Amino acid sequence: MDREFLIDLFADFGPVTIRRMFSGYGISADGINFALALRAGLYFRADEATIPQFEAEGSKPFQYQTRAKTVTVNSYWQLPAWLFDDTEDLGVWARAALAAAQRAALKKRPRARKAKAAPKKAKRAKQATRPKAVKKKSLPRKKTSS
């Protein structure tokens, strides 16, 4: 899939941003990535609310192979082939994928804040184990006569 094809495909959905990502493209709207065009497949963001629709269509989650195993990414599911011919229905599925991506973004926000707080605690723990520095008293200076 090329960039122009994707722009035409999402015409009924609305404006999208298409960026190079891995071996394909990441597709976003309103600054949120909701689709991936990879390896001749189009994958939409999915969650517990939308996965049953993908399963009913016989779609599978995105998978890739490492040297040791096959990794399944359950948050992105392959778009049913018939939607490539029906851009109006594709727009409905794309809005559902964007909603799933927005829900996922809301769930991530609290974790990001906690992750930033953790290093401070570790730093404080290190400081607590260090012996306190002894302040050196400054010696009085001799008065010199001029």
C-alpha positions in Angstrom: 0.0 0.0 0.0 1.3 3.4 -0.9 0.5 6.8 0.7 -1.9 7.9 -2.1 -3.9 4.8 -1.8 -4.3 5.3 1.9 -5.3 8.9 1.5 -8.0 7.9 -1.0 -9.1 5.0 1.3 -9.7 7.3 4.2 -11.4 10.0 2.2 -14.9 9.3 3.8 -13.4 9.1 7.2 -11.8 12.5 7.2 -8.3 14.0 7.3 -5.6 11.6 8.4 -1.9 11.9 9.0 0.2 9.2 7.4 3.8 8.7 8.6 6.5 6.2 7.7 6.6 3.6 10.4 8.7 0.4 10.5 8.1 -1.2 7.0 4.9 0.6 6.4 2.8 3.5 7.6 1.2 4.7 10.8 -2.2 6.4 10.3 -3.5 8.9 12.8 -6.2 11.4 13.4 -6.3 14.2 16.0 -2.8 13.2 16.9 -3.7 9.6 17.9 -2.4 6.6 15.9 -5.3 4.3 15.2 -4.2 2.2 12.2 -1.1 0.6 10.8 -0.5 -0.3 7.1 2.2 -3.0 7.2 3.1 -6.0 5.1 0.3 -5.6 2.6 -2.2 -5.5 5.4 -4.2 -2.7 7.1 -4.6 -3.1 10.9 -6.9 -1.1 13.1 -6.6 -0.4 16.8 -8.9 -2.6 18.8 -9.9 -3.2 22.4 -12.4 -5.3 24.4 -15.3 -3.3 22.8 -14.2 -3.8 19.2 -12.4 -7.1 19.1 -15.7 -9.1 18.8 -16.4 -7.3 15.5 -13.1 -8.3 14.1 -13.5 -11.9 15.3 -17.0 -12.1 13.7 -15.4 -11.1 10.4 -12.7 -13.8 10.7 -9.9 -11.2 11.2 -6.7 -11.9 13.1 -4.5 -9.8 15.3 -1.2 -8.4 14.0 1.7 -10.8 14.3 5.4 -10.7 13.6 8.2 -13.2 13.8 11.3 -12.8 15.9 14.2 -15.3 15.8 12.8 -17.1 18.8 9.0 -16.8 18.5 5.9 -15.3 16.9 4.6 -12.2 18.7 0.9 -11.4 18.6 -0.1 -7.8 19.1 -3.8 -7.9 20.3 -4.2 -4.2 20.1 -4.2 -4.1 16.3 -6.4 -6.3 14.1 -6.4 -6.9 10.4 -9.1 -5.0 8.5 -11.6 -7.3 6.8 -10.9 -7.3 3.0 -14.5 -6.3 2.0 -14.0 -2.9 3.6 -11.4 -1.9 1.0 -14.3 -1.7 -1.5 -16.7 0.1 0.8 -15.1 3.4 2.0 -18.3 4.5 3.8 -18.3 1.4 6.1 -14.5 1.7 6.4 -15.1 5.1 7.8 -17.4 3.6 10.5 -14.7 1.0 11.4 -12.0 3.7 11.4 -14.0 5.9 13.9 -14.4 2.8 16.1 -10.6 2.2 15.9 -9.9 5.9 16.7 -12.3 5.6 19.7 -10.4 2.4 20.9 -7.1 4.3 20.5 -8.4 7.2 22.5 -9.6 4.9 25.3 -6.1 3.3 25.3 -4.5 6.7 25.6 -6.7 7.6 28.6 -5.7 4.4 30.3 -1.9 5.0 29.7 -1.8 8.5 31.2 -1.8 7.6 34.9 0.9 5.0 34.4 3.2 7.6 32.7 2.9 9.9 35.7 3.8 7.1 38.1 6.7 6.1 36.1 8.2 9.5 36.4 7.8 9.5 40.1 9.7 6.2 40.6 13.2 7.5 39.8 12.8 10.3 42.4 12.1 7.7 45.1 15.1 5.8 44.1 17.2 8.9 44.3 15.9 9.7 47.7 16.6 6.1 48.8 20.2 6.5 47.7 20.5 9.8 49.5 19.2 8.3 52.7 21.9 5.6 52.8 24.7 8.1 52.3 26.3 9.5 55.5 25.5 13.1 56.0 28.2 15.5 55.1 29.8 17.3 58.0 29.8 21.0 57.6 33.2 22.6 57.9 33.3 25.6 60.1 35.1 28.4 58.6 38.0 29.7 60.6 38.1 33.3 61.6 40.4 35.3 59.5 43.3 37.3 61.0 42.8 40.9 60.9 45.6 42.5 59.0 46.7 46.0 59.8 47.0 48.3 56.9 
